[in-house]
Amino acid sequence: MAEAVAGDGGELRRFIFERHPVRGFCIRLDGAWRELRSHQRYPAPVEALLGEAVTASLLLAATLKFQGTLTLQLAGDGIVNLLVAQCTHEFAIRAVARFGEGADGPVSFQQLVGNGRLTVTIEAEERASRYQGIVALEGASLAACLENYFLTSEQLPTLIALAADTDSAGGVLLQKLPAATGAQGEALAAVSQDVWEELQPRVATLDAALLRQAPAEQVLQHVCGQHDCRLFHSEPVRFACRCSEGRVAGLLRSIGPEEMRSILAEQGAVTVTCEFCGRPFRFDAIDVERLFTEGANPDAPHSLN
């Protein structure tokens, strides 16, 4: 069945250092991020964490060559007990967060997530395989936790900066790649290590507004300094949830006509809300009868609020 898809709402840019084994990715989200939350309401700290997680899922997916879905999940005993951000190899995103009390005022990252774990799951279609990496939620930010993930799971030194608010989100990821072997490679590695150490404070001091709003060229001016970098073409990012009227109709049809009519008699209509995007699907009495009419089309339009 067709997926509900919004228009383009952001971009991802890949870049490399010309003379050093360092690669990176820069992401800016605007329309796709707002569309993702069009049916959801989150307190500001939860919203910011969700935006950072969505941005992070895109950055992680950009580092891979696969066809499928990458899922970034945070689970802990903090205010946000569960957060799931998904990204496909085509950079289509969706996400959801579950939270309790205490998110209305200023809170730290540790208060939001508590004691828990960060799980990265990659489901590759071409190999019908599933990879999963898990690290503890240790660090003062989601970016710090992800840097630890790359260091422990991938053995790749990685620098990450993330930022998000109501209107936009953005992030940057840099990775130090293995240098060539031999004497020449060792000399280059020594120079590259100096460059890498120079990059660390540059990434750490990236302004949040710059990450969220500025074009990639401007972000790289701050990150790369005097070093030559090559910036590649942009890849569009979009919001895409798998919910659809047809899928909901199939679910309701499986409940059976008597149960559906009982719900109608009690509530006047049947409303199903997508767990991920919060989009409501409303079925009135006519819609329900149509579900059980012989030869009914499961993708036929229904009433929506």
C-alpha positions in Angstrom: 0.0 0.0 0.0 1.1 3.5 -0.7 2.9 5.4 2.1 1.9 8.8 3.3 4.7 11.1 2.0 5.3 14.8 2.4 7.3 17.0 0.1 11.0 17.7 0.5 11.9 19.4 3.6 15.7 19.4 4.1 19.0 18.4 2.7 22.0 16.2 3.4 25.5 17.1 2.1 28.6 14.9 2.0 32.1 16.4 2.2 35.7 15.2 2.4 39.0 16.8 3.3 41.2 16.9 0.2 44.5 16.1 1.9 43.5 14.2 5.0 41.5 10.9 5.6 38.5 12.7 7.1 35.0 12.6 5.8 31.8 14.2 6.9 28.1 14.9 6.5 26.0 18.0 7.1 22.3 18.0 7.5 19.7 20.7 7.7 16.0 20.0 8.3 13.1 22.3 8.2 9.8 21.3 6.3 10.3 17.6 6.9 10.9 18.1 10.6 7.8 20.2 11.0 5.7 17.8 8.9 6.9 14.9 11.1 5.3 16.7 14.1 2.2 18.1 12.5 -0.1 15.8 14.5 2.1 15.6 17.6 2.7 17.9 20.6 5.8 17.6 22.7 7.3 19.8 25.5 10.2 21.8 24.3 13.0 19.6 25.9 11.4 16.4 24.4 10.9 18.1 21.1 14.6 19.1 20.9 15.8 15.6 21.8 13.5 14.1 19.2 14.8 16.5 16.6 18.4 15.6 17.5 17.6 11.9 17.3 16.0 12.3 13.8 19.1 14.3 12.6 21.3 11.6 14.1 19.5 8.8 12.3 20.1 10.6 9.0 23.8 11.1 9.8 24.2 7.4 10.7 22.4 6.3 7.6 24.6 8.5 5.4 27.7 6.7 6.6 26.4 3.4 5.3 25.8 1.7 1.9 22.6 -0.2 2.3 19.0 -0.5 1.2 16.6 -0.7 4.1 15.8 1.1 7.4 18.0 2.4 10.2 16.3 2.7 13.6 17.8 4.7 16.4 16.2 3.9 19.8 16.7 5.4 23.2 15.1 3.5 26.1 15.7 4.5 29.8 14.1 5.4 33.1 14.2 9.1 32.6 11.4 11.5 31.6 11.6 10.2 28.0 11.2 6.4 28.5 11.2 5.6 24.8 12.3 7.4 21.7 12.4 5.9 18.2 13.7 7.7 15.1 13.8 5.9 11.7 15.5 6.7 8.5 15.5 4.8 5.2 18.4 4.7 2.7 16.5 7.3 0.7 16.5 9.6 3.7 12.8 9.4 4.5 12.2 9.9 8.2 9.7 9.3 10.9 9.9 9.4 14.7 8.0 9.2 18.0 8.7 9.8 21.7 7.0 8.6 24.9 7.5 10.7 28.0 6.2 11.2 31.5 6.0 14.1 33.9 8.7 16.7 34.5 9.4 17.8 30.9 7.8 21.2 31.1 10.8 23.1 32.6 14.6 23.2 31.8 16.0 19.7 32.1 19.3 18.1 31.3 20.0 15.3 28.9 20.6 12.9 31.8 17.2 13.8 33.3 15.5 13.2 30.0 17.0 9.8 29.3 18.0 8.5 32.8 19.8 5.2 32.9 19.3 3.3 29.8 20.7 2.3 26.4 21.0 3.5 22.9 20.3 0.9 20.2 21.1 1.2 16.5 19.3 -1.3 14.3 20.0 -1.7 10.6 17.6 -3.8 8.5 19.0 -4.3 5.0 16.6 -5.4 2.3 19.2 -6.7 -0.1 20.7 -9.2 2.4 17.5 -9.9 4.4 19.8 -9.3 7.4 19.6 -7.4 10.7 22.5 -5.7 12.5 22.1 -4.2 16.0 24.6 -2.2 18.1 23.9 -1.2 21.7 25.7 1.2 24.0 24.9 2.7 27.4 23.4 6.2 27.5 26.5 7.7 29.0 27.4 11.3 28.3 26.1 14.8 28.6 24.3 14.8 25.2 23.0 12.5 22.5 26.0 13.5 20.3 28.4 12.3 23.0 26.5 9.0 23.3 26.7 8.5 19.5 30.4 9.3 19.5 30.9 6.6 22.0 28.8 4.2 19.8 31.1 4.8 16.8 34.2 4.4 18.9 33.1 1.1 20.6 31.0 -0.5 17.8 32.8 0.8 14.7 36.3 1.7 16.0 36.0 5.0 14.1 36.9 8.3 15.8 33.8 10.4 15.2 32.8 14.0 16.0 29.1 14.9 16.1 27.1 18.1 16.7 23.3 18.2 16.9 20.8 21.0 17.4 17.0 21.2 17.1 14.1 23.5 18.0 10.4 23.8 16.9 11.2 25.1 13.4 14.3 23.4 12.3 17.1 20.8 13.1 20.6 20.3 11.9 23.8 18.4 12.5 27.3 17.6 11.4 29.3 14.4 11.6 33.0 13.9 10.9 35.0 10.7 10.9 38.7 10.0 10.9 39.3 7.2 8.4 42.2 4.7 8.6 45.3 6.0 6.9 47.3 4.1 4.3 50.0 1.7 5.5 53.8 2.1 5.1 56.1 5.0 5.9 54.2 7.5 3.8 51.0 6.5 5.4 52.5 6.8 8.9 53.7 10.3 8.2 50.3 11.3 6.8 48.6 9.7 9.9 50.7 11.9 12.2 49.7 15.1 10.3 46.1 13.9 10.2 46.0 13.4 13.9 47.0 17.0 14.4 44.3 18.1 12.1 41.8 15.8 13.9 42.7 17.4 17.2 42.2 20.8 15.7 38.7 19.8 14.5 37.5 18.7 17.9 37.0 22.2 19.4 35.6 23.5 16.1 32.8 20.9 16.2 32.3 21.4 19.9 31.8 25.1 19.5 29.4 25.0 16.6 26.6 27.5 17.2 23.2 25.8 17.5 21.5 28.4 15.3 24.2 28.0 12.6 23.6 24.2 12.6 19.8 24.6 12.3 19.6 27.4 9.8 22.8 28.0 7.8 23.6 26.4 4.5 26.2 23.7 4.4 28.9 26.0 3.0 28.6 28.3 6.0 28.8 25.4 8.5 31.9 24.0 6.8 33.6 27.4 6.9 33.5 27.1 10.7 34.4 23.3 10.8 37.1 23.1 8.2 38.9 26.4 8.8 41.8 26.8 6.3 41.7 23.2 5.2 40.5 22.4 1.7 37.2 20.5 1.6 35.1 19.1 -1.2 31.4 19.5 -0.8 29.2 17.2 -2.8 25.7 17.6 -4.2 22.7 17.7 -1.8 20.4 14.8 -1.1 16.8 15.7 -0.3 15.3 14.6 3.1 11.6 14.0 3.5 9.0 12.9 6.0 7.3 9.5 5.2 5.1 7.5 7.5 3.9 4.1 6.6 0.3 4.7 7.8 -2.4 4.9 5.2 -6.2 4.8 5.1 -6.0 1.4 3.4 -3.9 -0.1 6.1 -6.2 1.3 8.8 -9.3 0.0 6.9 -7.7 -3.5 6.8 -7.1 -3.4 10.5 -10.7 -2.4 11.3 -12.1 -5.0 8.9 -10.2 -7.7 10.8 -12.1 -6.7 14.0 -15.4 -7.7 12.4 -18.7 -5.9 11.7 -20.4 -6.6 15.0 -17.6 -5.2 17.1 -17.2 -2.2 14.9 -21.0 -1.4 15.1 -20.8 -1.7 18.8 -18.0 0.9 18.9 -20.0 3.1 16.7 -23.1 2.9 18.9 -21.0 3.9 21.9 -18.8 6.6 20.4 -20.5 7.7 17.3 -17.4 7.1 15.1 -14.2 5.1 15.1 -10.9 7.0 15.2 -7.5 5.3 14.9 -4.4 7.3 15.5 -1.0 6.4 14.0 1.4 5.4 16.7 4.3 7.1 14.9 3.1 10.3 13.4 -0.1 10.9 15.3 -2.3 11.2 12.2 -6.0 10.5 13.0 -8.1 8.3 10.7 -11.9 8.8 11.4 -14.5 6.3 10.2 -18.2 7.3 10.6 -21.2 4.9 10.3 -21.2 5.1 6.5 -17.4 4.4 6.3 -17.8 1.4 8.6 -20.6 -0.1 6.5 -18.5 0.4 3.4 -15.7 -1.6 5.0 -17.9 -4.7 5.1 -19.6 -4.2 1.7 -18.8 -7.0 -0.7 -16.0 -6.0 -3.0 -15.1 -2.9 -0.9 -11.9 -1.2 -2.0 -9.5 -1.1 1.1 -7.8 2.0 -0.3 -11.1 3.9 -0.9 -11.1 7.4 0.8 -12.6 7.8 4.3 -13.4 10.7 6.6 -10.4 12.3 8.2 -10.2 14.8 11.1 
